[in-house]
Amino acid sequence: MASLAPHSLCQRAAAKPFTPIRSFTTLLALGGAAHAAGSPELYSIAELDASAAHTLESILRPLFTAFTLLYIIRIPMTWYPSIDGTKLPWLLAYAPTEPILKVTRNVIPLVGGVDVTPIVWVGLISFFNEILLGPQGILMLIQRESGGF
């Protein structure tokens, strides 16, 4: 693999017009050049075409929606410890979310005796949904800039 020096990346970036996506990819490339001895792979990974961005959107949007609903269901389940999460219908929300919540509980303690980890995950999913798939999200900007979808 050919290695690019940081100054050659700056020259490449200066030759291209300023756009949010181009700037984002340049930022990744410059950071990668400083930390990965000029590996050009970081520059090419950040440049997604419209079809790849659309594919990611079609996977992430239903996934984010489903897990947001599951975590919202889990919020009242944490208020009632007598609910048995191993029996239907609670198993439908318990099984996919409990492995993630179990790890998160090791990091975030109970607040006033209340388990807030499902609330934290609803917030994190909402944040990533907005950053990636919102009107000004990264994947939407890539699709718009590429003229696709």
C-alpha positions as a Markdown table, in Angstrom:
| # | Residue | x | y | z |
|---|---|---|---|---|
| 1 | Met | 0.0 | 0.0 | 0.0 |
| 2 | Ala | 1.3 | 3.4 | -0.9 |
| 3 | Ser | 1.6 | 5.8 | 2.0 |
| 4 | Leu | 0.4 | 9.4 | 1.8 |
| 5 | Ala | 2.2 | 12.1 | 3.7 |
| 6 | Pro | 0.0 | 14.5 | 5.7 |
| 7 | His | 1.1 | 17.4 | 3.5 |
| 8 | Ser | 0.0 | 15.6 | 0.3 |
| 9 | Leu | -3.5 | 15.1 | 1.9 |
| 10 | Cys | -3.7 | 18.8 | 2.6 |
| 11 | Gln | -2.8 | 19.6 | -1.0 |
| 12 | Arg | -5.5 | 17.1 | -2.1 |
| 13 | Ala | -8.0 | 18.7 | 0.2 |
| 14 | Ala | -7.2 | 22.2 | -0.9 |
| 15 | Ala | -7.8 | 21.3 | -4.5 |
| 16 | Lys | -11.4 | 20.2 | -3.8 |
| 17 | Pro | -14.3 | 22.5 | -3.1 |
| 18 | Phe | -15.6 | 22.9 | 0.4 |
| 19 | Thr | -18.6 | 20.7 | 1.2 |
| 20 | Pro | -19.6 | 19.2 | 4.5 |
| 21 | Ile | -19.0 | 15.6 | 3.4 |
| 22 | Arg | -15.7 | 16.4 | 1.7 |
| 23 | Ser | -14.6 | 18.2 | 4.8 |
| 24 | Phe | -15.6 | 15.3 | 7.0 |
| 25 | Thr | -13.7 | 12.8 | 4.8 |
| 26 | Thr | -10.7 | 15.2 | 4.7 |
| 27 | Leu | -10.8 | 15.5 | 8.5 |
| 28 | Leu | -10.8 | 11.7 | 8.8 |
| 29 | Ala | -7.9 | 11.4 | 6.4 |
| 30 | Leu | -5.8 | 14.0 | 8.1 |
| 31 | Gly | -6.4 | 12.4 | 11.5 |
| 32 | Gly | -5.6 | 9.0 | 10.0 |
| 33 | Ala | -2.5 | 10.2 | 8.4 |
| 34 | Ala | -1.2 | 11.5 | 11.7 |
| 35 | His | -2.1 | 8.4 | 13.6 |
| 36 | Ala | -1.8 | 5.6 | 11.1 |
| 37 | Ala | 1.4 | 6.6 | 9.3 |
| 38 | Gly | -0.5 | 8.0 | 6.4 |
| 39 | Ser | -2.8 | 5.1 | 5.6 |
| 40 | Pro | -5.0 | 6.0 | 2.7 |
| 41 | Glu | -7.7 | 3.5 | 3.7 |
| 42 | Leu | -9.3 | 6.0 | 6.1 |
| 43 | Tyr | -9.9 | 8.4 | 3.3 |
| 44 | Ser | -11.6 | 5.9 | 1.1 |
| 45 | Ile | -13.7 | 4.4 | 3.9 |
| 46 | Ala | -15.3 | 7.7 | 4.8 |
| 47 | Glu | -16.3 | 8.3 | 1.2 |
| 48 | Leu | -19.5 | 6.4 | 0.8 |
| 49 | Asp | -21.5 | 6.5 | -2.4 |
| 50 | Ala | -25.3 | 7.1 | -2.4 |
| 51 | Ser | -26.2 | 3.5 | -2.8 |
| 52 | Ala | -24.1 | 2.4 | 0.2 |
| 53 | Ala | -25.5 | 5.2 | 2.3 |
| 54 | His | -29.0 | 4.2 | 1.2 |
| 55 | Thr | -28.3 | 0.5 | 2.1 |
| 56 | Leu | -27.0 | 1.6 | 5.5 |
| 57 | Glu | -30.1 | 3.7 | 6.0 |
| 58 | Ser | -32.4 | 0.9 | 5.1 |
| 59 | Ile | -30.7 | -1.3 | 7.7 |
| 60 | Leu | -30.2 | 1.2 | 10.5 |
| 61 | Arg | -33.6 | 3.0 | 10.4 |
| 62 | Pro | -35.7 | -0.1 | 11.3 |
| 63 | Leu | -33.1 | -1.3 | 13.7 |
| 64 | Phe | -33.1 | 2.0 | 15.6 |
| 65 | Thr | -36.9 | 2.1 | 15.6 |
| 66 | Ala | -37.2 | -1.5 | 16.9 |
| 67 | Phe | -34.7 | -1.1 | 19.7 |
| 68 | Thr | -36.1 | 2.3 | 20.7 |
| 69 | Leu | -39.5 | 0.6 | 21.2 |
| 70 | Leu | -38.0 | -2.3 | 23.0 |
| 71 | Tyr | -36.2 | 0.0 | 25.4 |
| 72 | Ile | -39.3 | 2.1 | 26.0 |
| 73 | Ile | -41.1 | -1.2 | 26.9 |
| 74 | Arg | -38.2 | -2.0 | 29.3 |
| 75 | Ile | -38.5 | 1.3 | 31.2 |
| 76 | Pro | -41.7 | 0.3 | 33.1 |
| 77 | Met | -40.4 | -3.3 | 33.4 |
| 78 | Thr | -37.6 | -1.9 | 35.6 |
| 79 | Trp | -40.2 | -0.3 | 37.9 |
| 80 | Tyr | -41.8 | -3.6 | 38.6 |
| 81 | Pro | -39.2 | -6.2 | 39.6 |
| 82 | Ser | -41.9 | -8.8 | 40.0 |
| 83 | Ile | -42.3 | -9.0 | 36.2 |
| 84 | Asp | -40.7 | -12.3 | 35.1 |
| 85 | Gly | -38.8 | -11.4 | 31.9 |
| 86 | Thr | -38.4 | -15.1 | 31.0 |
| 87 | Lys | -42.2 | -15.5 | 30.2 |
| 88 | Leu | -44.3 | -14.2 | 27.4 |
| 89 | Pro | -45.1 | -11.5 | 26.5 |
| 90 | Trp | -42.3 | -9.9 | 28.5 |
| 91 | Leu | -39.7 | -12.2 | 26.9 |
| 92 | Leu | -40.1 | -10.3 | 23.6 |
| 93 | Ala | -38.7 | -7.2 | 25.1 |
| 94 | Tyr | -36.4 | -8.8 | 27.7 |
| 95 | Ala | -34.4 | -11.2 | 25.5 |
| 96 | Pro | -32.9 | -8.8 | 22.9 |
| 97 | Thr | -32.3 | -6.0 | 25.4 |
| 98 | Glu | -31.1 | -7.7 | 28.6 |
| 99 | Pro | -27.5 | -8.5 | 27.4 |
| 100 | Ile | -26.9 | -4.9 | 26.5 |
| 101 | Leu | -28.6 | -3.6 | 29.7 |
| 102 | Lys | -26.6 | -6.0 | 31.9 |
| 103 | Val | -23.3 | -4.6 | 30.7 |
| 104 | Thr | -24.6 | -1.0 | 31.0 |
| 105 | Arg | -25.7 | -1.6 | 34.6 |
| 106 | Asn | -22.1 | -2.4 | 35.4 |
| 107 | Val | -21.1 | 1.1 | 34.2 |
| 108 | Ile | -24.2 | 3.2 | 35.3 |
| 109 | Pro | -25.3 | 2.6 | 38.9 |
| 110 | Leu | -28.9 | 2.8 | 40.1 |
| 111 | Val | -30.1 | 6.4 | 40.6 |
| 112 | Gly | -32.2 | 6.6 | 43.8 |
| 113 | Gly | -32.9 | 2.9 | 43.5 |
| 114 | Val | -34.2 | 3.2 | 39.9 |
| 115 | Asp | -32.5 | 1.5 | 37.0 |
| 116 | Val | -32.0 | 4.2 | 34.4 |
| 117 | Thr | -30.1 | 2.2 | 31.8 |
| 118 | Pro | -33.1 | 1.7 | 29.4 |
| 119 | Ile | -33.6 | 5.5 | 29.5 |
| 120 | Val | -29.9 | 6.0 | 28.7 |
| 121 | Trp | -30.2 | 3.6 | 25.7 |
| 122 | Val | -33.3 | 5.4 | 24.4 |
| 123 | Gly | -31.2 | 8.6 | 24.5 |
| 124 | Leu | -28.2 | 7.1 | 22.8 |
| 125 | Ile | -30.2 | 5.5 | 20.0 |
| 126 | Ser | -32.0 | 8.8 | 19.5 |
| 127 | Phe | -28.7 | 10.6 | 19.3 |
| 128 | Phe | -27.2 | 8.2 | 16.7 |
| 129 | Asn | -30.5 | 8.2 | 14.8 |
| 130 | Glu | -30.3 | 11.9 | 14.4 |
| 131 | Ile | -26.6 | 12.1 | 13.7 |
| 132 | Leu | -26.8 | 9.4 | 11.0 |
| 133 | Leu | -30.3 | 9.5 | 9.6 |
| 134 | Gly | -31.8 | 12.9 | 10.6 |
| 135 | Pro | -32.4 | 15.6 | 7.9 |
| 136 | Gln | -28.8 | 16.8 | 8.4 |
| 137 | Gly | -27.5 | 13.4 | 9.2 |
| 138 | Ile | -24.3 | 12.0 | 7.7 |
| 139 | Leu | -25.9 | 9.4 | 5.6 |
| 140 | Met | -28.6 | 11.8 | 4.3 |
| 141 | Leu | -25.9 | 14.3 | 3.4 |
| 142 | Ile | -24.0 | 11.7 | 1.5 |
| 143 | Gln | -27.1 | 10.7 | -0.4 |
| 144 | Arg | -28.0 | 14.3 | -1.2 |
| 145 | Glu | -24.4 | 15.2 | -2.3 |
| 146 | Ser | -24.1 | 12.1 | -4.5 |
| 147 | Gly | -27.4 | 12.9 | -6.1 |
| 148 | Gly | -28.9 | 9.5 | -5.2 |
| 149 | Phe | -32.2 | 8.5 | -3.7 |
